[in-house]
Amino acid sequence: MAEPDFSPEQLAVLVTAVQKHVDAEYDLKLGRFEAESLIEFMAGTLGALHYNRGLHDAQALFARQVESLGDAIYQLERPVGS
């Protein structure tokens, strides 16, 4: 899996959010470079976990849809003989 590639606009929003959070929670002032470094670290560390969770959720959804399709096909069966 590739590293997250944030657009400049997305990165700017994230930097501002991280700076505000760190200031409010820890009374620390982060510059843009420090905030971007923290974002890269967190994205790299947590990114794979979120990616894998998304795959697991997609697999579970797909399994439910296949089961539902199987039920729908079963309902289309016609009785044979009497």
C-alpha positions in Angstrom: 0.0 0.0 0.0 1.4 3.4 -0.9 1.8 6.2 1.6 -1.2 8.6 1.8 -1.0 11.3 -0.8 -2.9 14.3 0.4 -3.6 17.2 -1.9 -2.2 20.6 -0.8 -5.7 21.7 0.2 -6.3 18.5 2.3 -2.8 18.9 3.9 -3.5 22.5 4.8 -6.8 21.5 6.5 -5.1 18.7 8.4 -2.2 20.9 9.4 -4.6 23.5 10.8 -6.6 20.9 12.6 -3.5 19.3 14.2 -2.1 22.6 15.2 -5.4 23.6 16.9 -5.8 20.2 18.6 -2.2 20.1 20.0 -2.5 23.7 21.2 -5.9 23.1 22.9 -5.0 19.7 24.4 -1.3 20.2 25.3 -0.7 23.9 25.1 2.0 23.4 22.5 2.5 25.5 19.4 3.4 23.4 16.3 4.7 25.0 13.1 3.7 23.8 9.7 6.7 21.5 9.4 6.1 19.8 12.7 2.4 19.4 12.0 3.1 17.9 8.6 5.6 15.5 10.1 3.1 14.4 12.7 0.5 13.9 10.0 2.8 11.8 7.9 3.8 9.7 10.9 0.1 9.1 12.0 -1.0 8.5 8.4 1.8 5.9 7.9 1.1 4.3 11.3 -2.7 4.3 11.2 -3.2 4.2 7.5 -2.6 0.5 7.1 -5.0 -0.3 10.0 -7.8 1.8 8.4 -7.1 0.4 5.0 -7.3 -3.2 6.3 -10.4 -2.4 8.2 -12.0 -1.0 5.0 -11.1 -4.2 3.2 -12.7 -6.3 6.0 -15.8 -4.2 5.9 -16.0 -4.5 2.1 -15.6 -8.2 2.3 -18.3 -8.5 5.0 -20.7 -6.4 2.8 -19.9 -8.5 -0.3 -20.6 -11.7 1.7 -24.0 -10.3 2.8 -24.9 -9.3 -0.7 -23.9 -12.8 -2.1 -26.0 -14.4 0.6 -28.9 -12.2 -0.2 -28.6 -13.0 -3.9 -28.6 -16.7 -3.1 -31.8 -16.3 -1.1 -33.4 -14.3 -4.0 -32.4 -17.1 -6.5 -33.8 -19.8 -4.2 -37.1 -17.9 -4.1 -37.3 -18.1 -7.9 -37.2 -21.9 -7.9 -40.3 -23.6 -9.2 -41.8 -26.6 -7.5 -41.1 -29.9 -9.3 -43.9 -32.5 -9.5 -46.7 -33.0 -7.0 
